[in-house]
């Protein structure tokens, strides 16, 4: 595809992308994403199928998160939208208000993946984390073999720290991860 057509498509797409905080109406969509996800896809993002809670438990956990006061949230969720319709979410877990959080990125529909939206959505997401949660540092530790988030963090300006083996979350199997970091100072500098 010619460069100018790709450029125009990217500009049109970026105007239609937005981010907002989790609402009650989003809870079932997120739980359904996990319940419907193909096993090979989940493995490709580092998820251990046997660790997935039921859809009902996911919904209960998300509702509990929504009801927590901001300063006490251990997880904070934003919904990603294209043309006003939810297409994914980005959450922090764990989260220590005013200090740091670990970020996770999810585009739900396979047709919306690998289209360059992640970079723009992440740029729209960061103000919520640094301003709303008053974070000093945002980290992410995606599965090292999952190229998409690793490319996205690099493009947005996260610093690559290291690769190591760990079990990065309650839903994951032990795996190599790449640790990325963005500090508040670096975020402000890049924003200018």
Secondary structure, DSSP 8 states (H G I E B T S, - for coil): --HHHHHHHHHHHHHTEEEEE--GGGHHHHHHHHHH--HHHHHHTTB-GGG---HHHHHHHHHHHHHS-GGG-SEEEEEEEETTEEEEEEEEEEEETTTEEEEEEEE-SGGGTTSSHHHHHHHHHHHIIIIIS--SEEEEEEETT-HHHHHHHHHHT-EEEEEEEE--STTB-SEEEEEEEEEHHHHHHHH-
